[in-house]
Amino acid sequence: MASTTGPRGSSLTCMKVLSKLAKDALELPPAQRLALAQQAFERFHSRCFWFMRRDAQITEQEVPYICERLRADGGRPGFLLAAQILASPQDGTRIEGKV
């Protein structure tokens, strides 16, 4: 079997494995996604959510809005955290919402 190489000389098989590992690392079960959104809300409250009650409990329906605000006002850390929160488990789709 011929060896096919990707960018920078890495094998395509290796790249596929690394891609899957990275994707799996981002996929969260719904309960963990909600917990991560709550932590993000608390961490970025003064920067992104200053107009909301500090003790607000985030629901699943509010997750897309939380991610929208993280992307808009959270800087690079908020943007990356929003991507991690929105990664949907198993099917590779994303949660619908304005982001």
C-alpha positions in Angstrom: 0.0 0.0 0.0 1.4 3.4 -1.0 2.0 5.9 1.8 0.1 9.1 1.3 1.4 12.1 3.1 -0.4 15.2 4.2 0.9 18.6 5.0 4.3 18.7 6.7 5.0 15.1 5.8 2.5 13.5 8.3 0.6 10.5 7.2 -3.0 10.9 6.4 -3.9 8.1 8.7 -2.2 9.8 11.6 -4.0 13.1 10.7 -7.4 11.3 10.7 -6.7 9.8 14.1 -5.6 13.1 15.6 -8.6 14.8 14.1 -10.9 12.3 15.7 -9.2 12.7 19.0 -9.5 16.4 18.9 -13.2 16.2 17.9 -13.9 13.7 20.7 -12.2 15.9 23.2 -14.6 18.7 22.3 -17.8 16.6 22.4 -19.7 16.9 25.7 -22.8 15.2 27.0 -25.7 17.6 27.6 -25.2 17.7 31.4 -21.5 18.6 31.0 -22.3 21.1 28.3 -24.8 22.8 30.6 -22.4 22.8 33.5 -19.6 24.3 31.3 -22.0 27.0 30.1 -22.9 27.8 33.8 -19.2 28.1 34.6 -18.5 30.3 31.6 -21.4 32.5 32.6 -19.9 32.9 36.1 -16.3 33.4 34.8 -17.2 35.9 32.1 -20.1 37.6 34.0 -18.5 41.1 34.3 -17.2 41.0 30.7 -20.1 39.5 28.8 -23.2 39.2 31.0 -23.0 42.3 33.2 -26.7 43.0 32.5 -27.9 39.7 33.8 -28.4 38.6 37.4 -25.1 37.2 38.8 -27.0 34.3 40.4 -28.9 33.3 37.2 -29.1 29.6 36.5 -28.4 28.8 32.8 -30.9 26.5 31.0 -30.3 24.4 27.9 -32.4 26.9 25.9 -30.0 29.7 26.9 -26.8 27.9 25.9 -26.7 29.3 22.3 -27.2 32.9 23.7 -24.4 32.4 26.3 -22.1 31.2 23.5 -23.1 34.2 21.3 -22.1 36.6 24.1 -18.9 34.7 24.7 -18.0 35.0 21.1 -18.9 38.7 20.9 -17.3 39.9 24.1 -15.2 37.1 25.6 -12.1 37.6 23.6 -10.2 34.6 22.3 -10.8 32.5 25.5 -14.5 33.1 25.3 -14.6 32.3 21.6 -12.8 29.0 22.1 -15.0 28.1 25.1 -18.1 28.8 23.1 -16.9 26.4 20.4 -16.3 23.7 23.0 -19.7 24.2 24.5 -21.5 24.1 21.2 -19.8 21.0 19.9 -22.7 18.4 19.9 -22.0 14.8 21.0 -21.9 11.8 18.7 -23.5 13.1 15.5 -21.1 16.0 14.8 -23.8 18.5 14.4 -24.0 21.8 16.3 -26.7 23.2 18.6 -28.9 25.6 16.6 -28.9 29.2 17.6 -27.5 32.6 16.6 -23.7 32.3 16.9 
